[in-house]
Amino acid sequence: MVQPLRVAGTQIRIPSPEFPVSVGDPLMFSNSAWGLLGYATATAVSTNADGSVNVTLSNEVPHLATDSWQEDLNFMAPRWIIRNNVFHNGLGRAVLPQSPYGLLENNVMSDMFHYPIFIGILQDVPPSATPGVQDLQVLNNQISTSGAKAGSAFIAGEVAGLPGAILIGTWLNNGLFDESGSTDVPVNQDIVLSGNSVRDVPGPAVFIGSASKVSVSGTQVEDSNRRAEHYFLGTASTEGSIVVSQSHDVTIAGTEMTGAKTGPVSIDRHSTSEIKVEKRDR
């Protein structure tokens, strides 16, 4: 993943990339906050004396600039399956999906220190980020007793902790999740969460951030939000068992919620659009 040195219509110049760009490669472009700008194909490639590379694109990408990011999708390890595994007693996450076309199915996750499933971009040591997650199915997984606290480790002055057992988000260079209010289409797209159960967790069961075209169905939540610490993202609060922020085109249906502190669906009205909650049981 590299940032262009120069952009002029369909002509860009990039530093010498870790993986060489070839004619015909599918390229993806994001802005500095990892909002998706668009796609193009490399139609011509040449190398300069200083090692930089000239690339001609099949089409102009709107808003592409020198602070944007370019990724070659040929090197992003798409099409993967994680099925019928047991993850337990871990100090990190169980699964960290960061590439497209994945299936995460019938796994059991318990006693994990971090959020068991983190879907999205982890830009902790730049430029380590991927182009996000698209076309992912998370089906029939069982998650329990995981997560240190219900506060946020990523918002200054808040109680350290974790925002969701299943988390969709973008972790930027400065350690903050992308809640900047960008109007660009979030890079995590076409994600299905179906038939998952979450119980005995300190914070929300599901946190949806920096995403679009997300379907959540048949989720069973039991005794989530067990700790009192929580924080706000606009009108959303992590007192909710399913939290939606900085996202668009999200459908939540068939949710079963039980437990004394298990909260409702909580939505930030300022940074979201087209959010549909079709059924909510408690």
PyMOL commands that set and color helices and strands:
alter all, ss='L'
color gray80, all
select helices_A, chain A and resi 73-75
alter helices_A, ss='H'
color red, helices_A
select strands_A, chain A and resi 6-8+11-14+26-30+35-47+53-57+69-72+80-83+86-90+102-105+108-112+117-122+134-139+142-144+166-171+185-186+188-194+197-199+206-217+220-222+232-233+236-237+242-253+255-258+265-267+273-277+280-281
alter strands_A, ss='S'
color yellow, strands_A
deselect
rebuild
show_as cartoon
